[in-house]
Amino acid sequence: MTVIPVKRLDAAKSRLRGAVAEDRHPDLVLAMLGDTATAVLNATTVAGLIVVTDDPVVAGVVRGLGAKVAPDPGAGLNAALRFGADEVAGPAAHRAVLTGDLPALRPEQLDAALAAVSGRAFVPDAAGTGTVLLAVPPRMPLDPWFGPGSAAAHRASGATPLSGDWPGLRQDVDTAGDLDTVLRLGAGGRTRALLRDVGLSQACTPAACAR
């Protein structure tokens, strides 16, 4: 099972505020989440997707895509991840947690990363300092350390870093520059349409823009 945590839209992706007009910020968050969730649900190695959120709009969108929704238990990001993975999905399952801002994720990249998991493992983000994926086998607690410097924290906690040719998996979106990068990589249709609608340039290759 795969788990994605999502804050309420009025608090989500605060570092990205200003990349689009304030009234379109929630739309951008939803577009990126929709593209991420679609890629996850199309991965052949994924049994299902659980989105941990207290936002009713987010819940409606992801249910429409085929995901299950679990309430956010409060107490922050890592508590939400532990709840979704260790309690909702349950310790008998293979579990992976992902960030919800991976609009250039391809299902085959997620499949390849999950196939490389042996024991507790994580995928660093493109900058090498953050974490985009943490996975554990059955009967092993998730023990997430997401937040600033999470790649080093996950490594220090005993998780194995995974590397591969997975640019869409590794590229999360925290800044306007990251939006340019995912467009070049080939952002999903929801994100491309939103950015087109707000007048931002689509600096992507023809093959990437065709996604």
DABEL-V836534 format. One record per residue. N is the residue number from 0. NEAR is the number of other C-alpha atoms within 8 Angstrom. Layout:
BEGIN
N_NEAR + N_NEAR
END
This chain:
BEGIN
0_13 + 1_14 + 2_15 + 3_13 + 4_13 + 5_10 + 6_9 + 7_10 + 8_9 + 9_5 + 10_7 + 11_10 + 12_8 + 13_6 + 14_6 + 15_10 + 16_9 + 17_6 + 18_8 + 19_9 + 20_7 + 21_7 + 22_5 + 23_8 + 24_11 + 25_10 + 26_8 + 27_12 + 28_12 + 29_10 + 30_12 + 31_15 + 32_12 + 33_13 + 34_17 + 35_14 + 36_13 + 37_9 + 38_11 + 39_12 + 40_12 + 41_8 + 42_11 + 43_7 + 44_6 + 45_12 + 46_7 + 47_9 + 48_15 + 49_14 + 50_15 + 51_15 + 52_14 + 53_9 + 54_9 + 55_6 + 56_6 + 57_12 + 58_12 + 59_8 + 60_10 + 61_14 + 62_10 + 63_7 + 64_9 + 65_8 + 66_13 + 67_10 + 68_11 + 69_10 + 70_7 + 71_8 + 72_7 + 73_6 + 74_7 + 75_6 + 76_8 + 77_10 + 78_10 + 79_14 + 80_14 + 81_12 + 82_10 + 83_14 + 84_17 + 85_11 + 86_9 + 87_8 + 88_11 + 89_8 + 90_12 + 91_6 + 92_10 + 93_10 + 94_14 + 95_12 + 96_12 + 97_11 + 98_10 + 99_11 + 100_10 + 101_16 + 102_16 + 103_15 + 104_15 + 105_9 + 106_12 + 107_7 + 108_12 + 109_13 + 110_12 + 111_8 + 112_12 + 113_9 + 114_6 + 115_7 + 116_11 + 117_7 + 118_8 + 119_14 + 120_13 + 121_15 + 122_13 + 123_16 + 124_13 + 125_8 + 126_6 + 127_8 + 128_11 + 129_13 + 130_13 + 131_13 + 132_11 + 133_14 + 134_14 + 135_15 + 136_11 + 137_9 + 138_7 + 139_8 + 140_7 + 141_12 + 142_5 + 143_9 + 144_8 + 145_12 + 146_6 + 147_6 + 148_9 + 149_12 + 150_12 + 151_8 + 152_10 + 153_14 + 154_10 + 155_7 + 156_6 + 157_7 + 158_11 + 159_10 + 160_9 + 161_11 + 162_7 + 163_5 + 164_5 + 165_10 + 166_9 + 167_13 + 168_14 + 169_12 + 170_13 + 171_13 + 172_11 + 173_8 + 174_9 + 175_9 + 176_6 + 177_11 + 178_9 + 179_10 + 180_9 + 181_14 + 182_15 + 183_13 + 184_12 + 185_14 + 186_16 + 187_12 + 188_8 + 189_10 + 190_13 + 191_11 + 192_8 + 193_11 + 194_12 + 195_10 + 196_7 + 197_7 + 198_6 + 199_7 + 200_6 + 201_11 + 202_7 + 203_10 + 204_9 + 205_6 + 206_7 + 207_12 + 208_12 + 209_6 + 210_8
END
